[in-house]
Each structure stands twice: as structure tokens, then as C-alpha cells.
């Protein structure tokens, strides 16, 4: 399934990267000869021509950059990239990958199969589902592609070993008369996250974190921000906690600045880890008097690290928190993550 992407177009020269195609440079030089006419009789020099302004050259109307045709448009490139990924996943599961599967998709199908064989080193992986998050940088008839593909895979013959992985891709594409062709493609790190997806997840977590500050002042199990940021089963769990704290007259305060990162990712689900220094104002307080309730949450020690772990799931309306836990006095590292945002 193809997901959201960001398109950029500009006029700078594209990076000269290609694994599959080389370039040939040709230089041509010419010489001009001058002729003289020598005679015995002196020749009266001709008077110099009168200086006149040269006739202007009519170059026609100024070109309109906005109307200049682009050899390949972004939508077509998106389709070509998706078709290439589908063929790559299909052939990766075959004992003998077929170059014909990449005809019309890559500049050099045979070289594509050679790369596939070299990367899999005799092993075969069956991809049962994948999700693409490409970014395209188009410059005339060439383009650069960056993607972090989320894929569910298992070794051939071992369906019980299904696992979800994320695979970074760096590729180039060439616009031809037959459409976009992948010119070079190289998979890289197994831990990555697309920038667009990373932004969506952190925005959803931030909205939930800000919501906690609202629905706890005082505890309100029916606060509208609950349904705006949470989904089941976490929504019911949070409402139960708020109802219990309201009965006990307890108000939680979360004045810290989040240091959230994505630490686990799958198709339609993710985990956010937020490791932060607990400030003096963090903890539980009495709703009426405002006095600290150290019996509920101990007073933070100097330099104390706390951690919040939130599980998110994607719905038709976006990403929502479906589970969470608070951990005081943790040994976490602020900003820790095993994913490299691309």
C-alpha cells in the first residue's frame, strides 16, 4: 500500500549517482584558416565601415518556466516506484529471479537481478505486505528517491517466522519516452522511519501529552481531548484512572518538556518513548488545596529521569494513543531511539 509522500522540484543539477548506467563524453575541436592576397601593387585600404547599431535579434517571447514541460511527473514516478518495489519483493522470493520482471521498470533489468542476488546471498524472503513512504526530488528528466519501506517478511518455507522490518532505500530514476525507469536502487539500514510518518506520530503524541495537562485540571473522565487523542482500549483505561483520581481528589501535573522518539514501528502501529528530566512541579497534588501528594507520587529527586511509553494505532482519522504507562526513576536516556529519521 502506497502512503503519503512529499514532492520537491527544483532547478539545481542532480547528484551524478548511477549504479546501472554510465556516461560517454565526446569532445570536438575545429580550426579556422585565414587567407591573404599579396600583389606587387599596393592596395589602397578600404575605408572602415560606418559604425551602426546591429539589428536586434528577435528571440521571441521570454520563456515561461511554469509552462516548461517536465519529462516525468511525480504521480507517474510514484507509480513506477511502487511497481519496482512490488517486482523486487516478488522476485526476492524466487529461486531464480527473472530479469523480465523488471522490463519497463528499470534501466538495466539484468543488473537489477544481479544486485538482488548479491544482496540476498542465497536466502529467500517472502514479503506478505509492505507500506511505502517515498520522497522524490525531481530535476528535469532525473529524480532521486528516498524511502523507508515497512514490510512484513518471513524466510521462504517458514511462515511462522513472520516479522515486520523497516528498510531504507536510496534510488535514482530516469524519465524516458516510455515513462520513469529506476536507474539505480540500493537498500540500506533495517531501522529507519520516513520523515512524514515520524512527524505524524510525534504530533499525535504531543497532542496527547498536552491533553493530559488539560483533563487532569481537575480530573475529568469526559474531557473532549480524550476522544480527540485516544482510542480503545487506552481511552477506557484513562477514563477509569481519571474517575478514580477525581474520587480521591488527586490531580496529576506534567510540566516537563517531552523528549519523545519513535522506538518501535509496524504497519498501522507504533511505540513512542519519552525519556525526560522530572521538574519540581511534576507529580500528584491535592485538587482542593494544591498541596503535593508525595504518598501517591514521590517528590522528584534532582536530575531524576522519568519515562512515558505510549502505544499508538492508526485509524481512518489519524494516529491515536491506545495504551500508555508512566515510569518514575528510570535509567533511560533522553532522546534515545534506534530509528534514523529519513
KAFEN-V18553 format. One record per residue. N is the residue number from 1. D_CENTER is the distance of its C-alpha to the mean C-alpha in whole Angstrom. Layout:
n->N d_center->D_CENTER
n->N d_center->D_CENTER
This chain:
n->1 d_center->15
n->2 d_center->13
n->3 d_center->10
n->4 d_center->9
n->5 d_center->7
n->6 d_center->8
n->7 d_center->11
n->8 d_center->13
n->9 d_center->17
n->10 d_center->19
n->11 d_center->22
n->12 d_center->22
n->13 d_center->22
n->14 d_center->20
n->15 d_center->19
n->16 d_center->22
n->17 d_center->20
n->18 d_center->22
n->19 d_center->23
n->20 d_center->25
n->21 d_center->26
n->22 d_center->29
n->23 d_center->30
n->24 d_center->34
n->25 d_center->36
n->26 d_center->39
n->27 d_center->41
n->28 d_center->45
n->29 d_center->48
n->30 d_center->51
n->31 d_center->54
n->32 d_center->56
n->33 d_center->60
n->34 d_center->63
n->35 d_center->66
n->36 d_center->69
n->37 d_center->73
n->38 d_center->75
n->39 d_center->79
n->40 d_center->82
n->41 d_center->83
n->42 d_center->81
n->43 d_center->78
n->44 d_center->78
n->45 d_center->74
n->46 d_center->73
n->47 d_center->72
n->48 d_center->68
n->49 d_center->67
n->50 d_center->66
n->51 d_center->63
n->52 d_center->61
n->53 d_center->58
n->54 d_center->56
n->55 d_center->55
n->56 d_center->51
n->57 d_center->49
n->58 d_center->48
n->59 d_center->44
n->60 d_center->43
n->61 d_center->41
n->62 d_center->38
n->63 d_center->35
n->64 d_center->32
n->65 d_center->29
n->66 d_center->27
n->67 d_center->30
n->68 d_center->29
n->69 d_center->27
n->70 d_center->24
n->71 d_center->25
n->72 d_center->22
n->73 d_center->20
n->74 d_center->16
n->75 d_center->17
n->76 d_center->19
n->77 d_center->16
n->78 d_center->14
n->79 d_center->17
n->80 d_center->18
n->81 d_center->15
n->82 d_center->15
n->83 d_center->19
n->84 d_center->18
n->85 d_center->16
n->86 d_center->19
n->87 d_center->21
n->88 d_center->20
n->89 d_center->20
n->90 d_center->23
n->91 d_center->25
n->92 d_center->24
n->93 d_center->26
n->94 d_center->29
n->95 d_center->32
n->96 d_center->32
n->97 d_center->29
n->98 d_center->30
n->99 d_center->29
n->100 d_center->30
n->101 d_center->27
n->102 d_center->25
n->103 d_center->27
n->104 d_center->26
n->105 d_center->22
n->106 d_center->23
n->107 d_center->25
n->108 d_center->27
n->109 d_center->27
n->110 d_center->29
n->111 d_center->27
n->112 d_center->24
n->113 d_center->26
n->114 d_center->27
n->115 d_center->24
n->116 d_center->23
n->117 d_center->27
n->118 d_center->26
n->119 d_center->23
n->120 d_center->24
n->121 d_center->28
n->122 d_center->30
n->123 d_center->28
n->124 d_center->27
n->125 d_center->24
n->126 d_center->24
n->127 d_center->21
n->128 d_center->22
n->129 d_center->18
n->130 d_center->15
n->131 d_center->12
n->132 d_center->9
n->133 d_center->6
n->134 d_center->6
n->135 d_center->6
n->136 d_center->10
n->137 d_center->13
n->138 d_center->16
n->139 d_center->19
n->140 d_center->22
n->141 d_center->23
n->142 d_center->20
n->143 d_center->16
n->144 d_center->13
n->145 d_center->10
n->146 d_center->7
n->147 d_center->6
n->148 d_center->6
n->149 d_center->9
n->150 d_center->11
n->151 d_center->15
n->152 d_center->18
n->153 d_center->20
n->154 d_center->24
n->155 d_center->26
n->156 d_center->29
n->157 d_center->32
n->158 d_center->30
n->159 d_center->29
n->160 d_center->30
n->161 d_center->27
n->162 d_center->24
n->163 d_center->21
n->164 d_center->17
n->165 d_center->15
n->166 d_center->11
n->167 d_center->11
n->168 d_center->9
n->169 d_center->10
n->170 d_center->12
n->171 d_center->14
n->172 d_center->16
n->173 d_center->18
n->174 d_center->21
n->175 d_center->23
n->176 d_center->26
n->177 d_center->29
n->178 d_center->28
n->179 d_center->24
n->180 d_center->21
n->181 d_center->21
n->182 d_center->19
n->183 d_center->20
n->184 d_center->19
n->185 d_center->16
n->186 d_center->16
n->187 d_center->14
n->188 d_center->14
n->189 d_center->13
n->190 d_center->14
n->191 d_center->12
n->192 d_center->9
n->193 d_center->6
n->194 d_center->2
n->195 d_center->4
n->196 d_center->5
n->197 d_center->6
n->198 d_center->7
n->199 d_center->9
n->200 d_center->11
n->201 d_center->12
n->202 d_center->13
n->203 d_center->15
n->204 d_center->17
n->205 d_center->18
n->206 d_center->19
n->207 d_center->21
n->208 d_center->23
n->209 d_center->24
n->210 d_center->25
n->211 d_center->27
n->212 d_center->29
n->213 d_center->30
n->214 d_center->32
n->215 d_center->33
n->216 d_center->35
n->217 d_center->37
n->218 d_center->39
n->219 d_center->38
n->220 d_center->37
n->221 d_center->36
n->222 d_center->36
n->223 d_center->34
n->224 d_center->31
n->225 d_center->28
n->226 d_center->29
n->227 d_center->28
n->228 d_center->25
n->229 d_center->23
n->230 d_center->24
n->231 d_center->25
n->232 d_center->28
n->233 d_center->29
n->234 d_center->28
n->235 d_center->29
n->236 d_center->33
n->237 d_center->32
n->238 d_center->32
n->239 d_center->34
n->240 d_center->37
n->241 d_center->36
n->242 d_center->36
n->243 d_center->40
n->244 d_center->41
n->245 d_center->40
n->246 d_center->42
n->247 d_center->45
n->248 d_center->45
n->249 d_center->44
n->250 d_center->41
n->251 d_center->39
n->252 d_center->35
n->253 d_center->34
n->254 d_center->30
n->255 d_center->31
n->256 d_center->28
n->257 d_center->25
n->258 d_center->22
n->259 d_center->20
n->260 d_center->17
n->261 d_center->15
n->262 d_center->13
n->263 d_center->15
n->264 d_center->15
n->265 d_center->13
n->266 d_center->14
n->267 d_center->14
n->268 d_center->15
n->269 d_center->16
n->270 d_center->15
n->271 d_center->17
n->272 d_center->17
n->273 d_center->19
n->274 d_center->21
n->275 d_center->23
n->276 d_center->26
n->277 d_center->29
n->278 d_center->31
n->279 d_center->33
n->280 d_center->37
n->281 d_center->36
n->282 d_center->34
n->283 d_center->36
n->284 d_center->39
n->285 d_center->41
n->286 d_center->44
n->287 d_center->44
n->288 d_center->47
n->289 d_center->48
n->290 d_center->44
n->291 d_center->46
n->292 d_center->43
n->293 d_center->44
n->294 d_center->43
n->295 d_center->45
n->296 d_center->41
n->297 d_center->39
n->298 d_center->40
n->299 d_center->40
n->300 d_center->37
n->301 d_center->38
n->302 d_center->38
n->303 d_center->34
n->304 d_center->33
n->305 d_center->30
n->306 d_center->29
n->307 d_center->26
n->308 d_center->25
n->309 d_center->23
n->310 d_center->21
n->311 d_center->20
n->312 d_center->18
n->313 d_center->18
n->314 d_center->17
n->315 d_center->20
n->316 d_center->20
n->317 d_center->20
n->318 d_center->17
n->319 d_center->17
n->320 d_center->20
n->321 d_center->21
n->322 d_center->24
n->323 d_center->25
n->324 d_center->25
n->325 d_center->28
n->326 d_center->29
n->327 d_center->30
n->328 d_center->33
n->329 d_center->33
n->330 d_center->31
n->331 d_center->30
n->332 d_center->26
n->333 d_center->24
n->334 d_center->23
n->335 d_center->19
n->336 d_center->19
n->337 d_center->16
n->338 d_center->15
n->339 d_center->12
n->340 d_center->10
n->341 d_center->7
n->342 d_center->5
